[in-house]
Every structure is written in C-alpha cells, then in structure tokens.
C-alpha cells in the first residue's frame, strides 16, 4: 500500500474548544456548526464516534491504526474563526494555531502537517497571524472558508492573505461555509432537511471559486494553490456548462469586472484550482481528475465526519482511487506525491502502534 497523506481532515483541539465556549454569549459559531456536531452533542449514540475522534487523541490513534502508512494534515472543524466576535477572534486564532502546531510537533508520525486558521473578520490581524504561522509555527497550509460572515473572498480587504500565500508558496484549503439560516426558498426563514449543508456547501465552494476567478485573484496571484473541498464541488461536472454559458456571456462578465479582460479562456482559470477526493466514489474522483488533471488531485477525506468516525471516509476514498483507471504512478501522486510536491514538509514514514 502506498503511503497516504490525508490533507483535508479535521480536529477540534480541547483548549481552543473550551475557550470559544467561554465566549458563546457573544458569538454566532453555534449556528455555523455542521449538523453532525449538533447531532452528536444532542446525545445520539450512533454518531458519538466522530466526535470522539474529533476531540480525543486516543480515539483518533485507534482509528488511524486501522490504516497502514496513513498520516494526516489537521485543520480545525467548522465553524470558522470569524464566526466569533471580532474582540475575541484574534486571541482564539493564536490559541488554536499554537495548539495545532504543538500537536504536529509532538506527533510527526501521525500528523504530516497542520493548517492555520485566521481571524478574517479582522483582516489586518489575519495577515499578521498568517505570517506568524508561516515563520514561527511552520504550519504547512491555511484553511479559509468560502465566505467571511457573508462577504466574498475577492474583496480587497482579503487580498493580503492571498498575497502572503502566493509569496510563501503556501497552499490554501478552501472549505465551504453556509448556515441553516440561509434558506433554500425565499418564502422560508431557514433551510430544511439539511439542504444547507449536504447541497449548499458544494454550491458555496463553487460560488467562492467563481468569485476568486472573476474577482481577479487568480490574475493577480497566478501561482496560488487553492485546494477545493469535495472534489472541486460543482465545477468538474458542470465544466461543459461553464464553457458554454461564459463563452456566450463573457462580455457581461468583463463589464462587471470593470472592463478588465481575461488573459486566457475562463475555463482555464477554473482548471488552475486543486482538489481533494472527499466525494468517495471512483466516478467522481475520475471526473475531478479529468477536469483538473491528476497533478491537481490530492488525497483528502474529510475525516472524521462520517458514521464510523473517519473510517468510512478513509476507506471509501482509498477504494475509489484504487478502483480507478489511473496508472500506478498516478495513484501514487494522489495518495502522497502531490502532497510532497506542494506542501513542502519533510517525508516521514508513519510509526505503527
């Protein structure tokens, strides 16, 4: 079995979690939490395993030991830092990033790297914290969400984050963010039947990718490596529609960009993104690879958010790649080679318990 480095899996460090709950009275982070966290918090025993793996290292080690040659790049679980009051977000970001860095340094055979989180509701502080995470904490990536409390990522106030990542050649994990109070129908107050998460999150990722493209971020920083969760969301499957519609309507988009022309076909901007494999099926992973190219597909499972505490996600993502039509060399790139090429961290064979 090839080594596998899981670049998109989550953790909820205990000191950080305790600190944010101390501030729950002046925050919106509860409504932004994914449904599975609310579900397990309500005492539904059949879902307890994923919250155990999320917060308890011993439970995580037991799960990881079932998968030989497997390591993780850890990023905090939703909700984003900016769901917390701006008075506290900078402090909580530093606390969280210190804790993530401490875990990576303490358990390098388990954790190949860590993702920093930023207080993007305070953009100046976010830029300072990103530089600290790169220079002092040696974290290998940054996780940002598809919007910042409803603001799109192509706004000028967020440009410094993209500029720093571009100069440092630091990959970005793009995670969707959408809450239950974003309704699916204008006649309703909230989203029903978890539509906001199951289908809303891939839409949010797609919308963020589109704003990043049309807002000029990819023009300004063409070497950015933005890794989009859930196999590139809607983009690979709808690539033909993207070509057809924007070819016809490109003058309208250029006008909305203030007359700034595109330097290449619009679809080629979308191909510049990277993605993970967390849609769990061979056909979806092959669709993503057909669009982005195998060099832009990186093993990432969204563990531990499944009914087996990460086991199903890791197993199904692995099987999807193994059953694919990719060559052995291409599979190795997806499992670990692309991570080693883009994340610039030392290679290390995982220790077995």
Beta strands, then each sheet from edge to edge (+ up, - down):
strand 1: 4-11
strand 2: 70-76
strand 3: 111-116
strand 4: 141-145
strand 5: 171-175
strand 6: 226-228
strand 7: 274-275
sheet 1: 1+ 2+ 3+ 4+ 5+ 6+ 7+
end
